[in-house]
């Protein structure tokens, strides 16, 4: 489960780009949102509600498109930013944290692939015929802990690497690389509809 969570996908790429461009507060909001957003998907599977999510495909599509558009907008903003002494990106205020948190939740909820992963793993770990509420809470806690560990590890490592970028040329390179990653992630997310 940890390996699957650590495999870079749209969420991890977004966390890395956010940590390097917007700082720790925004990256931690995104990481927390990604981790928390994964739990409802696992619970849908656990309680046999995958069919509900499937029948509400329009909701997942809406979340994906809005999230992808936001990522592309952030990427373009980074690409077009001028050289400065600090990495570019939206503010790292509490509003930036909240915005990043919501984006993280949207990235997770807009990724039905995660639900299919849980659908493949959970029946291997639990006897679905004798499922209790305690079992469900334990599974939710394990998933949350694994996701939090992985997401925050990526956010921290990326934030620490940010110190390398002090010169205007390196900042411009980082903004372009992070912007490209965000644009690419947004395009990838929306192309998987």
N, C-alpha and C positions, 0 to 999 in steps of 0.2 A: 504494500500500500504506500509506503514511504517513497519507494522508487518511482511509482507512478505519479505521486504528487510532486516529486522533484524534477520530473522530465519537463524541460522548458516547452511551454505552450504559450498561448496568448496571455494568460495571467502572469506567468513568470517573466515573460519579456516586458510586460507593462510595469511590473514591480521594479525590474532592473532599470528601465528607462526613467521611471519616476524617481527612484532613489538618486540617480546620477544627475538629474536635471532639476528636480524640485526640492530634494533634501529628505531628511529622515522623517519629518512629520507627515508629509504627503505620502511617502512610501509606506510608512507604518499604517496609515489609514487605508491605503489600497490593499496591503497585505492582510489586514484584519477583515476587510470587506470580502476579499477572495475566500479566506478561510471560513468565515461565517456563511457566505453564500453557498458553499459546498454542502453544508449540513442538510438544508431542506431537500436537496436533490437525493441525498442518500436516504433520507426519511421517506421520500416518495417511493423509492424502490423498496425500502424495508417494509412498508405497509401496503405494498401492492398497488400504489397509486400511479405507477408509471403511465397507465392508460389515460389518466387525467391530464398529465403533462403532454402526452401525445395528442390528445384531443384539443388541447389549448395551444397548439403549435403556433398560432398567430401571436400569442403572448411572448413566446421565446423569440420569434422573429422580430417583434417590435423591440425587445430588450437588446437583441444583437445589433440591429440597425442603429439604434440610438447610441449604444456603447461604441460601435465602430466609428460612427460619425464624430463622436467626441474624441476618440483616439486620433483620428486623422486630423481634426482641428488642432489638437495639441501638437501633433507632429509638424504640421505646417507652421504653427506659431514658433516652434523651435528652429525650424529650417530658416525662417525669415528673420529671426532675431539678430540684432546687431551684436558686435563683440562687446563684452563687458568683463568686469573683473570677477563676476560671480556666474555660475551656471544659470541658464535661463529657465523660466517656467513660471507657472502661476504661483501665487503667494503660498507661504507655508503657515498661514494663520490657521485658526480653528476652522474657518470656512473652507480652507484648502484641505484640511484633514477630513472634514465631513464630505466634501465633494469627492475626494479620493476614496473614501470608504464606500460611498454609494456606487462609484464606478467599479470598485472591486466586487461588490455584491452583484452588480449587473453583468460583469464579465463572467462570474461563476454561474449565475442563473441562465445566462445566454449560451451556456456550453452544455448542450444535452449529451455530448460525448462523455462527460463526467458521470451522468446518470447511467449510461450504458456500462461504464467501468464498474460502478457500484453494483449494477444488476449482475455482472459477471462474478464479482468478488463476494458479496454478502452471502449468497446461498452456499458458497464454499465454506464460510466461517460459522454460519449459524444454521440450526435446524429450524427451518421456516415454519414447520408444523407446530412447533412448541415455543413460539416467540412470545416473550413477555415484554412488558413496558420497561422493566429493568434492563433487558437485553438491548432494547432500542436506545435507551439513554447511554448505556456503555458504548455502543457502536458510535453514537453521535459524539460522545466525548473523545473517543479514540480518533475519529476522523478530524475533529476540530483540533486536537493536540498535534497530530501529524501535519495538518495543513498550516497551522500557526508556526510550527517549528521550521518547516521548509520555506514558507513565504517570508518569515522574518529573517531567516539565514540569508536568503537571496537579497533582501532589502539591506541588511546590515553590510554584507560584503560589497554590494554595489555602492552604498553610501561611503564606505571607507575608501573605495577606489577613486571616488570623486576628488579627493585631495590632490591627486596627480595632475589635475587640470587647473593650473594657475595662470598660464600664459594665455593671451587672447587667441592665439592660434589653436591651442589645445581646447579652449572653451568652444571655439567655433566648430572644431572637429567633433567634440563631444555632443554639442547641440545638433549638429547634422546627423551624427550616428544615432543618437537617441530619437531625433525626429523621424529619421528613416525607419527605425524599429517600430515606433508608434504608428506611423502611416502604414507600414507593412502589416502590422498586427491588425489594424482596423480593416484593411483590405482583406486579409486572411479570414477574419471573423465574419465579415459580411459575405464573402465568397462561399462559405460553407453552409449556406442556407438552402 
